[in-house]
Amino acid sequence: MKSQEAGIERYDATIADFYSRQYMTTSGNWSLHSAKRISSPERLSGRDRLKEALNALGFKLL
């Protein structure tokens, strides 16, 4: 678990540096933002039904 935490911390720092260089403003860090985005079906804004929609359009996904 510690190796995952260290990797997440490194990625948070890397993406924060990228955002800064691109003059992008964000609230919180990448890992917190990403965790919130997938915390519930409501937060997925329909992405939880994407596979079903693509299959209905003829894109047969496993």
PDB file of N, CA, C and O in Angstrom:
ATOM      1  N   MET A   1       0.816  -1.195   0.000  1.00  0.00           N
ATOM      2  CA  MET A   1       0.000   0.000   0.000  1.00  0.00           C
ATOM      3  C   MET A   1       0.863   1.265   0.000  1.00  0.00           C
ATOM      4  O   MET A   1       0.527   2.239  -0.674  1.00  0.00           O
ATOM      5  N   LYS A   2       1.948   1.259   0.733  1.00  0.00           N
ATOM      6  CA  LYS A   2       2.806   2.440   0.782  1.00  0.00           C
ATOM      7  C   LYS A   2       3.384   2.758  -0.588  1.00  0.00           C
ATOM      8  O   LYS A   2       3.540   3.931  -0.929  1.00  0.00           O
ATOM      9  N   SER A   3       3.707   1.742  -1.384  1.00  0.00           N
ATOM     10  CA  SER A   3       4.256   2.015  -2.711  1.00  0.00           C
ATOM     11  C   SER A   3       3.212   2.700  -3.585  1.00  0.00           C
ATOM     12  O   SER A   3       3.561   3.551  -4.404  1.00  0.00           O
ATOM     13  N   GLN A   4       1.936   2.345  -3.426  1.00  0.00           N
ATOM     14  CA  GLN A   4       0.879   3.020  -4.172  1.00  0.00           C
ATOM     15  C   GLN A   4       0.753   4.472  -3.724  1.00  0.00           C
ATOM     16  O   GLN A   4       0.613   5.372  -4.552  1.00  0.00           O
ATOM     17  N   GLU A   5       0.802   4.694  -2.445  1.00  0.00           N
ATOM     18  CA  GLU A   5       0.679   6.053  -1.927  1.00  0.00           C
ATOM     19  C   GLU A   5       1.820   6.924  -2.419  1.00  0.00           C
ATOM     20  O   GLU A   5       1.606   8.078  -2.790  1.00  0.00           O
ATOM     21  N   ALA A   6       3.025   6.383  -2.424  1.00  0.00           N
ATOM     22  CA  ALA A   6       4.179   7.138  -2.903  1.00  0.00           C
ATOM     23  C   ALA A   6       4.030   7.458  -4.392  1.00  0.00           C
ATOM     24  O   ALA A   6       4.350   8.565  -4.825  1.00  0.00           O
ATOM     25  N   GLY A   7       3.553   6.507  -5.160  1.00  0.00           N
ATOM     26  CA  GLY A   7       3.345   6.727  -6.587  1.00  0.00           C
ATOM     27  C   GLY A   7       2.276   7.773  -6.844  1.00  0.00           C
ATOM     28  O   GLY A   7       2.424   8.612  -7.733  1.00  0.00           O
ATOM     29  N   ILE A   8       1.212   7.728  -6.078  1.00  0.00           N
ATOM     30  CA  ILE A   8       0.134   8.712  -6.222  1.00  0.00           C
ATOM     31  C   ILE A   8       0.649  10.099  -5.854  1.00  0.00           C
ATOM     32  O   ILE A   8       0.347  11.079  -6.535  1.00  0.00           O
ATOM     33  N   GLU A   9       1.414  10.180  -4.794  1.00  0.00           N
ATOM     34  CA  GLU A   9       1.985  11.464  -4.388  1.00  0.00           C
ATOM     35  C   GLU A   9       2.905  12.015  -5.471  1.00  0.00           C
ATOM     36  O   GLU A   9       2.880  13.213  -5.750  1.00  0.00           O
ATOM     37  N   ARG A  10       3.719  11.155  -6.084  1.00  0.00           N
ATOM     38  CA  ARG A  10       4.605  11.598  -7.169  1.00  0.00           C
ATOM     39  C   ARG A  10       3.791  12.090  -8.360  1.00  0.00           C
ATOM     40  O   ARG A  10       4.122  13.112  -8.961  1.00  0.00           O
ATOM     41  N   TYR A  11       2.731  11.369  -8.700  1.00  0.00           N
ATOM     42  CA  TYR A  11       1.906  11.783  -9.830  1.00  0.00           C
ATOM     43  C   TYR A  11       1.193  13.098  -9.515  1.00  0.00           C
ATOM     44  O   TYR A  11       1.121  13.977 -10.373  1.00  0.00           O
ATOM     45  N   ASP A  12       0.665  13.246  -8.297  1.00  0.00           N
ATOM     46  CA  ASP A  12       0.036  14.501  -7.902  1.00  0.00           C
ATOM     47  C   ASP A  12       1.011  15.666  -8.094  1.00  0.00           C
ATOM     48  O   ASP A  12       0.633  16.712  -8.621  1.00  0.00           O
ATOM     49  N   ALA A  13       2.254  15.487  -7.671  1.00  0.00           N
ATOM     50  CA  ALA A  13       3.260  16.546  -7.816  1.00  0.00           C
ATOM     51  C   ALA A  13       3.560  16.813  -9.288  1.00  0.00           C
ATOM     52  O   ALA A  13       3.696  17.967  -9.694  1.00  0.00           O
ATOM     53  N   THR A  14       3.662  15.762 -10.080  1.00  0.00           N
ATOM     54  CA  THR A  14       3.947  15.917 -11.512  1.00  0.00           C
ATOM     55  C   THR A  14       2.823  16.667 -12.218  1.00  0.00           C
ATOM     56  O   THR A  14       3.080  17.592 -12.989  1.00  0.00           O
ATOM     57  N   ILE A  15       1.580  16.272 -11.958  1.00  0.00           N
ATOM     58  CA  ILE A  15       0.457  16.916 -12.635  1.00  0.00           C
ATOM     59  C   ILE A  15       0.264  18.339 -12.118  1.00  0.00           C
ATOM     60  O   ILE A  15      -0.152  19.211 -12.880  1.00  0.00           O
ATOM     61  N   ALA A  16       0.553  18.595 -10.844  1.00  0.00           N
ATOM     62  CA  ALA A  16       0.465  19.956 -10.310  1.00  0.00           C
ATOM     63  C   ALA A  16       1.471  20.861 -11.017  1.00  0.00           C
ATOM     64  O   ALA A  16       1.164  22.012 -11.327  1.00  0.00           O
ATOM     65  N   ASP A  17       2.666  20.344 -11.270  1.00  0.00           N
ATOM     66  CA  ASP A  17       3.677  21.102 -11.993  1.00  0.00           C
ATOM     67  C   ASP A  17       3.208  21.385 -13.427  1.00  0.00           C
ATOM     68  O   ASP A  17       3.362  22.501 -13.925  1.00  0.00           O
ATOM     69  N   PHE A  18       2.644  20.383 -14.077  1.00  0.00           N
ATOM     70  CA  PHE A  18       2.120  20.558 -15.435  1.00  0.00           C
ATOM     71  C   PHE A  18       1.026  21.620 -15.452  1.00  0.00           C
ATOM     72  O   PHE A  18       1.052  22.524 -16.287  1.00  0.00           O
ATOM     73  N   TYR A  19       0.058  21.516 -14.527  1.00  0.00           N
ATOM     74  CA  TYR A  19      -1.030  22.495 -14.463  1.00  0.00           C
ATOM     75  C   TYR A  19      -0.474  23.909 -14.272  1.00  0.00           C
ATOM     76  O   TYR A  19      -0.939  24.858 -14.903  1.00  0.00           O
ATOM     77  N   SER A  20       0.510  24.035 -13.406  1.00  0.00           N
ATOM     78  CA  SER A  20       1.114  25.338 -13.145  1.00  0.00           C
ATOM     79  C   SER A  20       1.763  25.902 -14.407  1.00  0.00           C
ATOM     80  O   SER A  20       1.576  27.075 -14.732  1.00  0.00           O
ATOM     81  N   ARG A  21       2.519  25.075 -15.110  1.00  0.00           N
ATOM     82  CA  ARG A  21       3.187  25.533 -16.336  1.00  0.00           C
ATOM     83  C   ARG A  21       2.193  25.877 -17.436  1.00  0.00           C
ATOM     84  O   ARG A  21       2.502  26.678 -18.318  1.00  0.00           O
ATOM     85  N   GLN A  22       1.018  25.289 -17.395  1.00  0.00           N
ATOM     86  CA  GLN A  22      -0.013  25.558 -18.400  1.00  0.00           C
ATOM     87  C   GLN A  22      -0.998  26.635 -17.940  1.00  0.00           C
ATOM     88  O   GLN A  22      -1.983  26.917 -18.624  1.00  0.00           O
ATOM     89  N   TYR A  23      -0.726  27.235 -16.777  1.00  0.00           N
ATOM     90  CA  TYR A  23      -1.595  28.264 -16.189  1.00  0.00           C
ATOM     91  C   TYR A  23      -3.023  27.748 -15.985  1.00  0.00           C
ATOM     92  O   TYR A  23      -3.996  28.478 -16.174  1.00  0.00           O
ATOM     93  N   MET A  24      -3.120  26.490 -15.600  1.00  0.00           N
ATOM     94  CA  MET A  24      -4.418  25.878 -15.323  1.00  0.00           C
ATOM     95  C   MET A  24      -4.673  25.953 -13.821  1.00  0.00           C
ATOM     96  O   MET A  24      -3.782  25.682 -13.017  1.00  0.00           O
ATOM     97  N   THR A  25      -5.878  26.318 -13.457  1.00  0.00           N
ATOM     98  CA  THR A  25      -6.218  26.361 -12.035  1.00  0.00           C
ATOM     99  C   THR A  25      -7.098  25.160 -11.706  1.00  0.00           C
ATOM    100  O   THR A  25      -8.039  24.842 -12.433  1.00  0.00           O
ATOM    101  N   THR A  26      -6.781  24.516 -10.625  1.00  0.00           N
ATOM    102  CA  THR A  26      -7.552  23.369 -10.159  1.00  0.00           C
ATOM    103  C   THR A  26      -7.723  23.485  -8.654  1.00  0.00           C
ATOM    104  O   THR A  26      -6.928  24.126  -7.966  1.00  0.00           O
ATOM    105  N   SER A  27      -8.765  22.858  -8.163  1.00  0.00           N
ATOM    106  CA  SER A  27      -8.944  22.823  -6.713  1.00  0.00           C
ATOM    107  C   SER A  27      -8.581  21.426  -6.236  1.00  0.00           C
ATOM    108  O   SER A  27      -9.078  20.433  -6.767  1.00  0.00           O
ATOM    109  N   GLY A  28      -7.733  21.354  -5.257  1.00  0.00           N
ATOM    110  CA  GLY A  28      -7.295  20.058  -4.754  1.00  0.00           C
ATOM    111  C   GLY A  28      -6.250  19.444  -5.677  1.00  0.00           C
ATOM    112  O   GLY A  28      -5.805  20.070  -6.639  1.00  0.00           O
ATOM    113  N   ASN A  29      -5.874  18.229  -5.374  1.00  0.00           N
ATOM    114  CA  ASN A  29      -4.879  17.552  -6.206  1.00  0.00           C
ATOM    115  C   ASN A  29      -5.559  16.545  -7.141  1.00  0.00           C
ATOM    116  O   ASN A  29      -6.755  16.279  -7.028  1.00  0.00           O
ATOM    117  N   TRP A  30      -4.784  16.007  -8.046  1.00  0.00           N
ATOM    118  CA  TRP A  30      -5.314  15.098  -9.056  1.00  0.00           C
ATOM    119  C   TRP A  30      -5.993  13.891  -8.432  1.00  0.00           C
ATOM    120  O   TRP A  30      -7.093  13.523  -8.846  1.00  0.00           O
ATOM    121  N   SER A  31      -5.368  13.271  -7.453  1.00  0.00           N
ATOM    122  CA  SER A  31      -5.927  12.040  -6.883  1.00  0.00           C
ATOM    123  C   SER A  31      -7.259  12.301  -6.183  1.00  0.00           C
ATOM    124  O   SER A  31      -8.183  11.496  -6.299  1.00  0.00           O
ATOM    125  N   LEU A  32      -7.367  13.409  -5.462  1.00  0.00           N
ATOM    126  CA  LEU A  32      -8.624  13.745  -4.801  1.00  0.00           C
ATOM    127  C   LEU A  32      -9.709  14.047  -5.836  1.00  0.00           C
ATOM    128  O   LEU A  32     -10.837  13.570  -5.722  1.00  0.00           O
ATOM    129  N   HIS A  33      -9.357  14.839  -6.838  1.00  0.00           N
ATOM    130  CA  HIS A  33     -10.296  15.169  -7.906  1.00  0.00           C
ATOM    131  C   HIS A  33     -10.780  13.911  -8.625  1.00  0.00           C
ATOM    132  O   HIS A  33     -11.974  13.763  -8.884  1.00  0.00           O
ATOM    133  N   SER A  34      -9.861  13.012  -8.944  1.00  0.00           N
ATOM    134  CA  SER A  34     -10.221  11.786  -9.657  1.00  0.00           C
ATOM    135  C   SER A  34     -11.080  10.864  -8.800  1.00  0.00           C
ATOM    136  O   SER A  34     -12.022  10.250  -9.301  1.00  0.00           O
ATOM    137  N   ALA A  35     -10.768  10.767  -7.538  1.00  0.00           N
ATOM    138  CA  ALA A  35     -11.562   9.923  -6.642  1.00  0.00           C
ATOM    139  C   ALA A  35     -12.993  10.440  -6.537  1.00  0.00           C
ATOM    140  O   ALA A  35     -13.941   9.655  -6.516  1.00  0.00           O
ATOM    141  N   LYS A  36     -13.148  11.756  -6.470  1.00  0.00           N
ATOM    142  CA  LYS A  36     -14.491  12.338  -6.401  1.00  0.00           C
ATOM    143  C   LYS A  36     -15.281  12.060  -7.678  1.00  0.00           C
ATOM    144  O   LYS A  36     -16.487  11.819  -7.627  1.00  0.00           O
ATOM    145  N   ARG A  37     -14.591  12.094  -8.833  1.00  0.00           N
ATOM    146  CA  ARG A  37     -15.275  11.904 -10.116  1.00  0.00           C
ATOM    147  C   ARG A  37     -15.885  10.519 -10.261  1.00  0.00           C
ATOM    148  O   ARG A  37     -16.836  10.347 -11.024  1.00  0.00           O
ATOM    149  N   ILE A  38     -15.367   9.539  -9.556  1.00  0.00           N
ATOM    150  CA  ILE A  38     -15.874   8.166  -9.685  1.00  0.00           C
ATOM    151  C   ILE A  38     -16.483   7.648  -8.388  1.00  0.00           C
ATOM    152  O   ILE A  38     -16.639   6.439  -8.218  1.00  0.00           O
ATOM    153  N   SER A  39     -16.825   8.539  -7.480  1.00  0.00           N
ATOM    154  CA  SER A  39     -17.288   8.127  -6.157  1.00  0.00           C
ATOM    155  C   SER A  39     -18.702   7.558  -6.137  1.00  0.00           C
ATOM    156  O   SER A  39     -19.065   6.848  -5.199  1.00  0.00           O
ATOM    157  N   SER A  40     -19.503   7.857  -7.153  1.00  0.00           N
ATOM    158  CA  SER A  40     -20.868   7.325  -7.197  1.00  0.00           C
ATOM    159  C   SER A  40     -21.381   7.392  -8.629  1.00  0.00           C
ATOM    160  O   SER A  40     -20.844   8.144  -9.442  1.00  0.00           O
ATOM    161  N   PRO A  41     -22.418   6.613  -8.950  1.00  0.00           N
ATOM    162  CA  PRO A  41     -22.967   6.670 -10.321  1.00  0.00           C
ATOM    163  C   PRO A  41     -23.417   8.077 -10.706  1.00  0.00           C
ATOM    164  O   PRO A  41     -23.279   8.477 -11.862  1.00  0.00           O
ATOM    165  N   GLU A  42     -23.949   8.823  -9.752  1.00  0.00           N
ATOM    166  CA  GLU A  42     -24.405  10.184 -10.049  1.00  0.00           C
ATOM    167  C   GLU A  42     -23.251  11.080 -10.490  1.00  0.00           C
ATOM    168  O   GLU A  42     -23.425  11.948 -11.345  1.00  0.00           O
ATOM    169  N   ARG A  43     -22.093  10.871  -9.914  1.00  0.00           N
ATOM    170  CA  ARG A  43     -20.919  11.684 -10.239  1.00  0.00           C
ATOM    171  C   ARG A  43     -20.331  11.311 -11.601  1.00  0.00           C
ATOM    172  O   ARG A  43     -19.528  12.061 -12.156  1.00  0.00           O
ATOM    173  N   LEU A  44     -20.723  10.171 -12.131  1.00  0.00           N
ATOM    174  CA  LEU A  44     -20.175   9.729 -13.411  1.00  0.00           C
ATOM    175  C   LEU A  44     -20.816  10.446 -14.601  1.00  0.00           C
ATOM    176  O   LEU A  44     -20.339  10.307 -15.728  1.00  0.00           O
ATOM    177  N   SER A  45     -21.873  11.201 -14.374  1.00  0.00           N
ATOM    178  CA  SER A  45     -22.539  11.986 -15.422  1.00  0.00           C
ATOM    179  C   SER A  45     -22.873  11.145 -16.647  1.00  0.00           C
ATOM    180  O   SER A  45     -22.708  11.598 -17.780  1.00  0.00           O
ATOM    181  N   GLY A  46     -23.340   9.925 -16.419  1.00  0.00           N
ATOM    182  CA  GLY A  46     -23.735   9.050 -17.526  1.00  0.00           C
ATOM    183  C   GLY A  46     -22.633   8.142 -18.033  1.00  0.00           C
ATOM    184  O   GLY A  46     -22.903   7.224 -18.807  1.00  0.00           O
ATOM    185  N   ARG A  47     -21.380   8.377 -17.610  1.00  0.00           N
ATOM    186  CA  ARG A  47     -20.276   7.528 -18.084  1.00  0.00           C
ATOM    187  C   ARG A  47     -20.452   6.077 -17.644  1.00  0.00           C
ATOM    188  O   ARG A  47     -19.875   5.171 -18.245  1.00  0.00           O
ATOM    189  N   ASP A  48     -21.252   5.853 -16.593  1.00  0.00           N
ATOM    190  CA  ASP A  48     -21.495   4.489 -16.133  1.00  0.00           C
ATOM    191  C   ASP A  48     -22.358   3.717 -17.126  1.00  0.00           C
ATOM    192  O   ASP A  48     -22.427   2.490 -17.055  1.00  0.00           O
ATOM    193  N   ARG A  49     -23.016   4.415 -18.051  1.00  0.00           N
ATOM    194  CA  ARG A  49     -23.852   3.763 -19.056  1.00  0.00           C
ATOM    195  C   ARG A  49     -23.232   3.801 -20.454  1.00  0.00           C
ATOM    196  O   ARG A  49     -23.892   3.455 -21.434  1.00  0.00           O
ATOM    197  N   LEU A  50     -21.977   4.214 -20.550  1.00  0.00           N
ATOM    198  CA  LEU A  50     -21.322   4.364 -21.844  1.00  0.00           C
ATOM    199  C   LEU A  50     -21.226   3.046 -22.610  1.00  0.00           C
ATOM    200  O   LEU A  50     -21.523   3.004 -23.804  1.00  0.00           O
ATOM    201  N   LYS A  51     -20.819   1.978 -21.943  1.00  0.00           N
ATOM    202  CA  LYS A  51     -20.692   0.675 -22.610  1.00  0.00           C
ATOM    203  C   LYS A  51     -22.041   0.237 -23.180  1.00  0.00           C
ATOM    204  O   LYS A  51     -22.120  -0.219 -24.320  1.00  0.00           O
ATOM    205  N   GLU A  52     -23.088   0.375 -22.391  1.00  0.00           N
ATOM    206  CA  GLU A  52     -24.436   0.004 -22.835  1.00  0.00           C
ATOM    207  C   GLU A  52     -24.837   0.822 -24.070  1.00  0.00           C
ATOM    208  O   GLU A  52     -25.384   0.271 -25.025  1.00  0.00           O
ATOM    209  N   ALA A  53     -24.570   2.113 -24.054  1.00  0.00           N
ATOM    210  CA  ALA A  53     -24.921   2.976 -25.186  1.00  0.00           C
ATOM    211  C   ALA A  53     -24.132   2.604 -26.430  1.00  0.00           C
ATOM    212  O   ALA A  53     -24.692   2.561 -27.526  1.00  0.00           O
ATOM    213  N   LEU A  54     -22.843   2.336 -26.278  1.00  0.00           N
ATOM    214  CA  LEU A  54     -22.023   1.957 -27.438  1.00  0.00           C
ATOM    215  C   LEU A  54     -22.444   0.610 -28.009  1.00  0.00           C
ATOM    216  O   LEU A  54     -22.462   0.434 -29.227  1.00  0.00           O
ATOM    217  N   ASN A  55     -22.781  -0.339 -27.146  1.00  0.00           N
ATOM    218  CA  ASN A  55     -23.273  -1.633 -27.622  1.00  0.00           C
ATOM    219  C   ASN A  55     -24.567  -1.446 -28.412  1.00  0.00           C
ATOM    220  O   ASN A  55     -24.755  -2.092 -29.443  1.00  0.00           O
ATOM    221  N   ALA A  56     -25.460  -0.573 -27.943  1.00  0.00           N
ATOM    222  CA  ALA A  56     -26.720  -0.316 -28.643  1.00  0.00           C
ATOM    223  C   ALA A  56     -26.481   0.306 -30.014  1.00  0.00           C
ATOM    224  O   ALA A  56     -27.294   0.140 -30.923  1.00  0.00           O
ATOM    225  N   LEU A  57     -25.371   1.020 -30.165  1.00  0.00           N
ATOM    226  CA  LEU A  57     -25.028   1.630 -31.447  1.00  0.00           C
ATOM    227  C   LEU A  57     -24.281   0.675 -32.376  1.00  0.00           C
ATOM    228  O   LEU A  57     -23.905   1.050 -33.487  1.00  0.00           O
ATOM    229  N   GLY A  58     -24.066  -0.560 -31.920  1.00  0.00           N
ATOM    230  CA  GLY A  58     -23.420  -1.556 -32.755  1.00  0.00           C
ATOM    231  C   GLY A  58     -21.948  -1.796 -32.459  1.00  0.00           C
ATOM    232  O   GLY A  58     -21.315  -2.627 -33.110  1.00  0.00           O
ATOM    233  N   PHE A  59     -21.402  -1.091 -31.499  1.00  0.00           N
ATOM    234  CA  PHE A  59     -20.009  -1.301 -31.083  1.00  0.00           C
ATOM    235  C   PHE A  59     -20.016  -2.379 -30.008  1.00  0.00           C
ATOM    236  O   PHE A  59     -20.212  -2.081 -28.830  1.00  0.00           O
ATOM    237  N   LYS A  60     -19.808  -3.602 -30.399  1.00  0.00           N
ATOM    238  CA  LYS A  60     -19.907  -4.718 -29.460  1.00  0.00           C
ATOM    239  C   LYS A  60     -18.666  -4.796 -28.570  1.00  0.00           C
ATOM    240  O   LYS A  60     -17.605  -5.260 -28.988  1.00  0.00           O
ATOM    241  N   LEU A  61     -18.828  -4.335 -27.352  1.00  0.00           N
ATOM    242  CA  LEU A  61     -17.754  -4.346 -26.382  1.00  0.00           C
ATOM    243  C   LEU A  61     -17.948  -5.506 -25.426  1.00  0.00           C
ATOM    244  O   LEU A  61     -19.078  -5.865 -25.094  1.00  0.00           O
ATOM    245  N   LEU A  62     -16.859  -6.083 -24.991  1.00  0.00           N
ATOM    246  CA  LEU A  62     -16.942  -7.197 -24.050  1.00  0.00           C
ATOM    247  C   LEU A  62     -17.240  -6.722 -22.655  1.00  0.00           C
ATOM    248  O   LEU A  62     -17.344  -7.533 -21.735  1.00  0.00           O
TER     249      LEU A  62
END
